């Protein structure tokens, strides 16, 4: 997975989202996504092992996002949480055949309120 994601910082929060969605939306990435949704299903059923594994995976992605937001992001910790929330929702919508919603909604992310 580390090899699949870019090493350079994204130009914006929106660019960070777009980069991750482009990678995770590729056909070659779909076997991993199917495993991920199986893990999520186990989490929803309360499986402690799945919850631990999923938490560690998401903590790793959250740190990746923090590290790849623009250097001048006004709130990298909060911004990374917003970006990760968008990514997770977008991936779920794509999994249920509604990938058009986050694709079209990504342009609105640029206008999302920023912390003062």
PyMOL commands that set and color helices and strands:
alter all, ss='L'
color gray80, all
select helices_A, chain A and resi 13-24+27-44+48-68+76-95+99-109
alter helices_A, ss='H'
color red, helices_A
deselect
rebuild
show_as cartoon
